[in-house]
């Protein structure tokens, strides 16, 4: 079979001293113990999504994601301890994990018969994984830098292991046969793993600066002895070092203010944070996350100073590499600022930076100097620091009173006190009207509350002062403005922000959200950005967790989706609509209803997005049980209770009209009248609506065009499409895709099935709406291609998570999606009969009747079911 190049995680585990084990126990007993060990490893690999590649004294395994490999390794080491206790043995294993491109191919049956493995894996990842494993001590799990970065970011998935899991860095090692040094990290459970640097060997040694190498140390010692000068030795002795890697995290502790000037208390700490946050190399732990960790330490965050001891514990708990403690003092008439870098494991000062000047006006320039030196000392290139940093006086304000108000506003904002934050930001702007950072944050608050006009004005004002924004904030302001104004470049701007600043949670989460909402994307890249934003380091991770659950639902990853929703709800997220949909997608309707009930009812005037989600989901659950009348009643009741001319209420009515469309002969004239009335209603609304409402009206018109075309009312469909005109915006938008589907449905109705197929197939890139597969199934059937139509019916019945997870304005197609997910079973049975596939027909009809047990008594479906049953009975006749 052809070889494929894939990005994968390799794990190599090896039993220590297996030869000695055989000598001690004898062949038979040792073989039995190793069989139990192998059974344990294979069971755990299956549990964590691993694929066995090779087997010697241990295993070579391949995983899709590093966090899966880490979960396996932790489970494996714990399982070994339990096996040893049960068997009174002393098995110990070492594990290496690395990520990279591998070449994978399947051996043919002839080679396998001659002893070849079923699957082969090659690539540089393999020897590096082997070197890591060989370097490890018994019971130790070692990772490369890239494996650590990706796994540590997703550590929330470790579930039961998370409270006892510890991460360590051991510096850079040079391995024999590997050209570049490898940063080595360790993960393990407290009390089980060594959690200490592995010793050097003939095949691996730790890379240290030249002045710390043994030969240099000997020379230094000789110089000391020769000169008998202890001060010289103290001068030459190297500082202790922290193995700081790109995008590692630091905790900024409380300011130690020795001046007596209270204006410094919040302002300087924020200024130090802002300066460090300009770096793409150093990540600063958000203040809200620090407060959350202090709360978990059973301390009051308002009364607890983040000093050396507390800050070190926070850093260790949150996996930060260093603690920075700032101090300001007045010495000899000069204002001196000092920043100590603390190793949280030992609480020792690794190094410190100091700058001083005369008067308050010297403070921000002094902080600029300290920030630059700290970033360089932590490993960032000096050229990068110089090119990507702006003076604090520009990105904040030279006025300390304005800086204090701005800093207090940040704190209120992060705690969700948005009204208070707005007042503080406005207070800062009253003192310094050019403080663009405060204007930007005001815009974000307005945008989050749906106040588009106010948000647009704020973003435009902030960008007019772009020389007062950091490069990251300029990008953020531009992407927010583009999103609020619904520009076609919004998604590409989000992508640029997320990829340029991968640890800026507002960027990664925003990109994932807009990709789902506007582009209907559920692919692995979008899921990865949502996972990144749902990091435990993100103090505002609940919306990201919720989004991650939606994306996992859309990929039918139900267990992962449940875990995300449950974690979000357990930590305070109050919306349970899509959590309920995850139950419904598995036909666990009672649990879906119970879960939905935990979310307080919301009216259209309070929150139209949440209200639409609640109404359409209740309707969808009723449909999923086969109760179409109840589904329609729920939608029409909600439409009737909506304020007059409310667009969301009108969308509910259109959702109701989409149901039962397959039973076109039963109420065709009444349905046509309602569709015609809805089109006229939408035409009137278009004339005096806002731009935001116009998007929803156009979406409704496109759905009405599809419905009219579906029941062969081609003139009505053409009228609706003409009102919409040429849909603006990017090609990835839902509206553009709905326009293509409605046009394809017109083609099919006009007898141009092949043209319809061509149109729809152009959409199939994984982001196509669920509706595209409904239309493609019908187009294939009209073209006489029952086999491909049957494949689409199977796709529809199997992707129930996607049917529930897609976003539409007012969720106008959710109920229709769910109806089609069920009817695809009935349609599939008919197509299987046409394809002479009686076994598939029997199976799909059985599934349909199990899902909708009363369908055979409903006029809409009765004739079709009886026809199928006769065809199947005839096939069994003698």
Secondary structure in CASP SS format (residue, H / E / C, confidence):
PFRMAT SS
TARGET T0000
AUTHOR 0000-0000-0000
METHOD secondary structure of the structure
MODEL  1
X C 1.00
X C 1.00
X C 1.00
X E 1.00
X E 1.00
X E 1.00
X E 1.00
X E 1.00
X E 1.00
X E 1.00
X E 1.00
X E 1.00
X E 1.00
X E 1.00
X E 1.00
X C 1.00
X C 1.00
X H 1.00
X H 1.00
X H 1.00
X H 1.00
X H 1.00
X H 1.00
X H 1.00
X H 1.00
X C 1.00
X H 1.00
X H 1.00
X H 1.00
X H 1.00
X H 1.00
X H 1.00
X H 1.00
X H 1.00
X H 1.00
X H 1.00
X H 1.00
X H 1.00
X H 1.00
X H 1.00
X H 1.00
X H 1.00
X H 1.00
X H 1.00
X H 1.00
X H 1.00
X H 1.00
X C 1.00
X C 1.00
X C 1.00
X E 1.00
X E 1.00
X E 1.00
X E 1.00
X E 1.00
X C 1.00
X C 1.00
X C 1.00
X E 1.00
X E 1.00
X E 1.00
X E 1.00
X E 1.00
X C 1.00
X C 1.00
X H 1.00
X H 1.00
X H 1.00
X H 1.00
X H 1.00
X H 1.00
X H 1.00
X H 1.00
X H 1.00
X H 1.00
X H 1.00
X H 1.00
X H 1.00
X H 1.00
X H 1.00
X H 1.00
X H 1.00
X H 1.00
X H 1.00
X H 1.00
X H 1.00
X H 1.00
X C 1.00
X C 1.00
X C 1.00
X C 1.00
X C 1.00
X E 1.00
X E 1.00
X E 1.00
X E 1.00
X E 1.00
X E 1.00
X E 1.00
X E 1.00
X E 1.00
X E 1.00
X E 1.00
X E 1.00
X E 1.00
X E 1.00
X C 1.00
X C 1.00
X H 1.00
X H 1.00
X H 1.00
X H 1.00
X H 1.00
X C 1.00
X C 1.00
X C 1.00
X C 1.00
X C 1.00
X E 1.00
X E 1.00
X E 1.00
X E 1.00
X C 1.00
X H 1.00
X H 1.00
X H 1.00
X H 1.00
X H 1.00
X H 1.00
X H 1.00
X H 1.00
X H 1.00
X H 1.00
X H 1.00
X H 1.00
X C 1.00
X C 1.00
X C 1.00
X C 1.00
X C 1.00
X E 1.00
X E 1.00
X E 1.00
X E 1.00
X H 1.00
X H 1.00
X H 1.00
X H 1.00
X H 1.00
X H 1.00
X H 1.00
X H 1.00
X H 1.00
X C 1.00
X H 1.00
X H 1.00
X H 1.00
X H 1.00
X H 1.00
X H 1.00
X H 1.00
X H 1.00
X H 1.00
X H 1.00
X E 1.00
X E 1.00
X E 1.00
X E 1.00
X E 1.00
X E 1.00
X E 1.00
X E 1.00
X E 1.00
X E 1.00
X E 1.00
X C 1.00
X C 1.00
X C 1.00
X C 1.00
X C 1.00
X C 1.00
X E 1.00
X E 1.00
X E 1.00
X E 1.00
X E 1.00
X E 1.00
X E 1.00
X E 1.00
X C 1.00
X C 1.00
X C 1.00
X C 1.00
X C 1.00
X C 1.00
X C 1.00
X C 1.00
X C 1.00
X C 1.00
X C 1.00
X E 1.00
X C 1.00
X C 1.00
X E 1.00
X E 1.00
X E 1.00
X C 1.00
X C 1.00
X C 1.00
X H 1.00
X H 1.00
X H 1.00
X C 1.00
X H 1.00
X H 1.00
X H 1.00
X H 1.00
X H 1.00
X H 1.00
X H 1.00
X H 1.00
X H 1.00
X H 1.00
X H 1.00
X H 1.00
X H 1.00
X H 1.00
X C 1.00
X C 1.00
X H 1.00
X H 1.00
X H 1.00
X H 1.00
X H 1.00
X H 1.00
X H 1.00
X C 1.00
X C 1.00
X C 1.00
X C 1.00
X C 1.00
X C 1.00
X C 1.00
X C 1.00
X C 1.00
X C 1.00
X C 1.00
X E 1.00
X E 1.00
X E 1.00
X E 1.00
X E 1.00
X C 1.00
X C 1.00
X C 1.00
X E 1.00
X E 1.00
X C 1.00
X C 1.00
X C 1.00
X C 1.00
X C 1.00
X C 1.00
X H 1.00
X H 1.00
X H 1.00
X H 1.00
X H 1.00
X H 1.00
X H 1.00
X H 1.00
X H 1.00
X H 1.00
X H 1.00
X H 1.00
X H 1.00
X H 1.00
X C 1.00
X C 1.00
X C 1.00
X C 1.00
X E 1.00
X E 1.00
X E 1.00
X C 1.00
X C 1.00
X H 1.00
X H 1.00
X H 1.00
X H 1.00
X H 1.00
X H 1.00
X H 1.00
X H 1.00
X H 1.00
X H 1.00
X C 1.00
X C 1.00
X C 1.00
X C 1.00
X C 1.00
X C 1.00
X C 1.00
X C 1.00
X C 1.00
X C 1.00
X C 1.00
X H 1.00
X H 1.00
X H 1.00
X H 1.00
X H 1.00
X H 1.00
X H 1.00
X H 1.00
X H 1.00
X H 1.00
X H 1.00
X C 1.00
X C 1.00
X C 1.00
X E 1.00
X E 1.00
X E 1.00
X E 1.00
X E 1.00
X E 1.00
X E 1.00
X E 1.00
X E 1.00
X E 1.00
X C 1.00
X C 1.00
X E 1.00
X E 1.00
X E 1.00
X E 1.00
X E 1.00
X E 1.00
X E 1.00
X E 1.00
X E 1.00
X E 1.00
X C 1.00
X C 1.00
X C 1.00
X C 1.00
X E 1.00
X E 1.00
X E 1.00
X E 1.00
X E 1.00
X E 1.00
X E 1.00
X E 1.00
X E 1.00
X E 1.00
X C 1.00
X C 1.00
X H 1.00
X H 1.00
X H 1.00
X H 1.00
X H 1.00
X H 1.00
X H 1.00
X H 1.00
X H 1.00
X H 1.00
X H 1.00
X H 1.00
X H 1.00
X H 1.00
X H 1.00
X H 1.00
X H 1.00
X H 1.00
X C 1.00
X C 1.00
X C 1.00
X C 1.00
X H 1.00
X H 1.00
X H 1.00
X H 1.00
X H 1.00
X H 1.00
X H 1.00
X C 1.00
X C 1.00
X C 1.00
X H 1.00
X H 1.00
X H 1.00
X H 1.00
X C 1.00
X C 1.00
X C 1.00
X C 1.00
X H 1.00
X H 1.00
X H 1.00
X H 1.00
X H 1.00
X H 1.00
X H 1.00
X H 1.00
X H 1.00
X H 1.00
X H 1.00
X H 1.00
X H 1.00
X H 1.00
X H 1.00
X C 1.00
X C 1.00
X C 1.00
X H 1.00
X H 1.00
X H 1.00
X H 1.00
X H 1.00
X H 1.00
X H 1.00
X H 1.00
X H 1.00
X H 1.00
X H 1.00
X H 1.00
X H 1.00
X H 1.00
X C 1.00
X C 1.00
X C 1.00
X C 1.00
X H 1.00
X H 1.00
X H 1.00
X H 1.00
X H 1.00
X H 1.00
X H 1.00
X H 1.00
X H 1.00
X H 1.00
X H 1.00
X H 1.00
X H 1.00
X C 1.00
X C 1.00
X C 1.00
X H 1.00
X H 1.00
X H 1.00
X H 1.00
X H 1.00
X H 1.00
X H 1.00
X H 1.00
X H 1.00
X H 1.00
X H 1.00
X H 1.00
X H 1.00
X C 1.00
X H 1.00
X H 1.00
X H 1.00
X C 1.00
X C 1.00
X H 1.00
X H 1.00
X H 1.00
X H 1.00
X H 1.00
X H 1.00
X H 1.00
X H 1.00
X H 1.00
X H 1.00
X H 1.00
X H 1.00
X H 1.00
X H 1.00
X C 1.00
X C 1.00
X C 1.00
X C 1.00
X C 1.00
X H 1.00
X H 1.00
X H 1.00
X H 1.00
X H 1.00
X H 1.00
X H 1.00
X H 1.00
X H 1.00
X H 1.00
X H 1.00
X C 1.00
X C 1.00
X C 1.00
X C 1.00
X H 1.00
X H 1.00
X H 1.00
X H 1.00
X H 1.00
X H 1.00
X H 1.00
X H 1.00
X H 1.00
X H 1.00
X H 1.00
X H 1.00
X H 1.00
X H 1.00
X H 1.00
X C 1.00
X C 1.00
X C 1.00
X C 1.00
X H 1.00
X H 1.00
X H 1.00
X H 1.00
X H 1.00
X H 1.00
X H 1.00
X H 1.00
X H 1.00
X H 1.00
X C 1.00
X C 1.00
X C 1.00
X C 1.00
X C 1.00
X C 1.00
X C 1.00
X C 1.00
X H 1.00
X H 1.00
X H 1.00
X H 1.00
X H 1.00
X H 1.00
X H 1.00
X H 1.00
X H 1.00
X H 1.00
X H 1.00
X H 1.00
X H 1.00
X C 1.00
X C 1.00
X C 1.00
X H 1.00
X H 1.00
X H 1.00
X H 1.00
X H 1.00
X H 1.00
X H 1.00
X H 1.00
X H 1.00
X H 1.00
X H 1.00
X H 1.00
X H 1.00
X C 1.00
X C 1.00
X C 1.00
X C 1.00
X C 1.00
X C 1.00
X H 1.00
X H 1.00
X H 1.00
X H 1.00
X H 1.00
X H 1.00
X H 1.00
X H 1.00
X H 1.00
X C 1.00
X C 1.00
X C 1.00
X H 1.00
X H 1.00
X H 1.00
X H 1.00
X H 1.00
X H 1.00
X H 1.00
X H 1.00
X H 1.00
X C 1.00
X C 1.00
X C 1.00
X C 1.00
X C 1.00
X C 1.00
X C 1.00
X C 1.00
X C 1.00
X C 1.00
X H 1.00
X H 1.00
X H 1.00
X H 1.00
X H 1.00
X H 1.00
X H 1.00
X H 1.00
X H 1.00
X H 1.00
X H 1.00
X H 1.00
X H 1.00
X H 1.00
X H 1.00
X H 1.00
X H 1.00
X C 1.00
X C 1.00
X C 1.00
X H 1.00
X H 1.00
X H 1.00
X H 1.00
X H 1.00
X H 1.00
X H 1.00
X H 1.00
X H 1.00
X H 1.00
X H 1.00
X H 1.00
X H 1.00
X H 1.00
X C 1.00
X C 1.00
X C 1.00
X C 1.00
X C 1.00
X H 1.00
X H 1.00
X H 1.00
X H 1.00
X H 1.00
X H 1.00
X H 1.00
X H 1.00
X H 1.00
X H 1.00
X H 1.00
X H 1.00
X C 1.00
X C 1.00
X C 1.00
X C 1.00
X C 1.00
X H 1.00
X H 1.00
X H 1.00
X H 1.00
X H 1.00
X H 1.00
X H 1.00
X H 1.00
X H 1.00
X H 1.00
X H 1.00
X H 1.00
X H 1.00
X H 1.00
X H 1.00
X H 1.00
X H 1.00
X H 1.00
X H 1.00
X H 1.00
X H 1.00
X H 1.00
X H 1.00
X H 1.00
X C 1.00
X C 1.00
X C 1.00
X H 1.00
X H 1.00
X H 1.00
X H 1.00
X H 1.00
X H 1.00
X H 1.00
X H 1.00
X H 1.00
X H 1.00
X H 1.00
X H 1.00
X H 1.00
X H 1.00
X H 1.00
X H 1.00
X H 1.00
X H 1.00
X H 1.00
X H 1.00
X C 1.00
X C 1.00
X C 1.00
X H 1.00
X H 1.00
X H 1.00
X H 1.00
X H 1.00
X H 1.00
X H 1.00
X H 1.00
X H 1.00
X H 1.00
X H 1.00
X C 1.00
X C 1.00
X C 1.00
X C 1.00
X C 1.00
X C 1.00
X C 1.00
X C 1.00
X C 1.00
X H 1.00
X H 1.00
X H 1.00
X H 1.00
X H 1.00
X H 1.00
X H 1.00
X H 1.00
X H 1.00
X H 1.00
X H 1.00
X H 1.00
X H 1.00
X H 1.00
X H 1.00
X H 1.00
X C 1.00
X C 1.00
X C 1.00
X H 1.00
X H 1.00
X H 1.00
X H 1.00
X H 1.00
X H 1.00
X H 1.00
X H 1.00
X H 1.00
X C 1.00
X C 1.00
X C 1.00
X C 1.00
X C 1.00
X C 1.00
X C 1.00
X C 1.00
X H 1.00
X H 1.00
X H 1.00
X H 1.00
X H 1.00
X H 1.00
X H 1.00
X H 1.00
X H 1.00
X H 1.00
X H 1.00
X H 1.00
X H 1.00
X C 1.00
X C 1.00
X C 1.00
X H 1.00
X H 1.00
X H 1.00
X H 1.00
X H 1.00
X H 1.00
X H 1.00
X H 1.00
X H 1.00
X H 1.00
X H 1.00
X H 1.00
X H 1.00
X C 1.00
X H 1.00
X H 1.00
X H 1.00
X H 1.00
X H 1.00
X H 1.00
X C 1.00
X C 1.00
X C 1.00
X H 1.00
X H 1.00
X H 1.00
X C 1.00
X C 1.00
X H 1.00
X H 1.00
X H 1.00
X H 1.00
X H 1.00
X H 1.00
X H 1.00
X H 1.00
X H 1.00
X H 1.00
X H 1.00
X H 1.00
X H 1.00
X H 1.00
X H 1.00
X H 1.00
X H 1.00
X H 1.00
X H 1.00
X H 1.00
X H 1.00
X C 1.00
X C 1.00
X C 1.00
X H 1.00
X H 1.00
X H 1.00
X H 1.00
X H 1.00
X H 1.00
X H 1.00
X H 1.00
X H 1.00
X H 1.00
X H 1.00
X H 1.00
X H 1.00
X H 1.00
X C 1.00
X C 1.00
X C 1.00
X H 1.00
X H 1.00
X H 1.00
X C 1.00
X H 1.00
X H 1.00
X H 1.00
X H 1.00
X H 1.00
X H 1.00
X H 1.00
X H 1.00
X H 1.00
X H 1.00
X H 1.00
X H 1.00
X H 1.00
X H 1.00
X H 1.00
X H 1.00
X H 1.00
X H 1.00
X C 1.00
X C 1.00
END
